[in-house]
Amino acid sequence: MQSNYLKIHFCPFQHFLGVATHGPRRDLPTKSIIYKWNRKRKRFSVFQELVTWTARDIEGFEINGRNFLAVANHVVGKVYE
């Protein structure tokens, strides 16, 4: 697997690291991972795994005081509904 993009997103009192992962083939899913900073251990731990298709980007944003991370997938030659 290959990581295409890393993004750190800061929420109040919490820090997240999102890793958008591009798999070995574009027709197979892979996992992109969101890590959460653990203050006691002083390291990132896996918070959530997302099934992605050749993920290209990950961005953090806020809407009405709520924080989100979004992953941009990219697949050529397939249509998903």
N, C-alpha and C positions, 0 to 999 in steps of 0.2 A: 504494500500500500504506500501511497505517496500523499503527504500532506501538502495541500495547495495554499492554504491560508490560515493564519492564526490571528485571533482577535481577543484582546482582553476587554472585558466590559465591567465597569464599576457600578454597582448598585449601592445604596446606603448600607454601610457596614458589611458588604459582601463583594467578593471579586470572583469573576468567572473568566475562564479561558476556553474559547471555542476553537476547535480544530476541524476545518473542512477537509475531508479526505477524498482524494481521487483514487479509485480502485485500479487494479491492473487492467481491467477491460471495461469499456463504457456500457456494455450490455449486462453487466452484473452489478448488483447492489453491494454497497460496503457500509461501514459505520463511520459516521462523524461523531466526535465526542465532545461533550461539554464538561469541563472540570470546574470544581469549586475550591477556592482557597480555604485550607484548614489552618486557622491561626495557631492552634495548639501544636500541631505537627509541623507547621511551617513548610507546607507543601500543598500542591494541588491534588485532589482526589477526584475520581470519576463521579460525576453528578448525574449525567444522563447520556445515553447512547441513542443516536438517531440513524435510521436507515436512510442512506442517500445514494444518488446515482451521479457519479462523477462530480461531486460537489466542488464549486469554484470559489465561493465566497461565504463569509459569515459576518454578520453585522449586528451590533447591539443598538437598541433604540428604546425610547420611552414614550408612552402614550398615557396621558392623564395620570401621571405618577406611577404607572406600572412599567416594569422593565421587561424587555423581550430580546431574544436572539433569533435571527432568521438565517436560514441557510439557502444559498442559491445553487440549485442543481443544474447540470448541463448534460444533455444527451442528444446525440446527433442520429437522425434516422428513425426515431421512435415517437409515437404519439401516446401520451398518457392522459387518461380521463379521471 
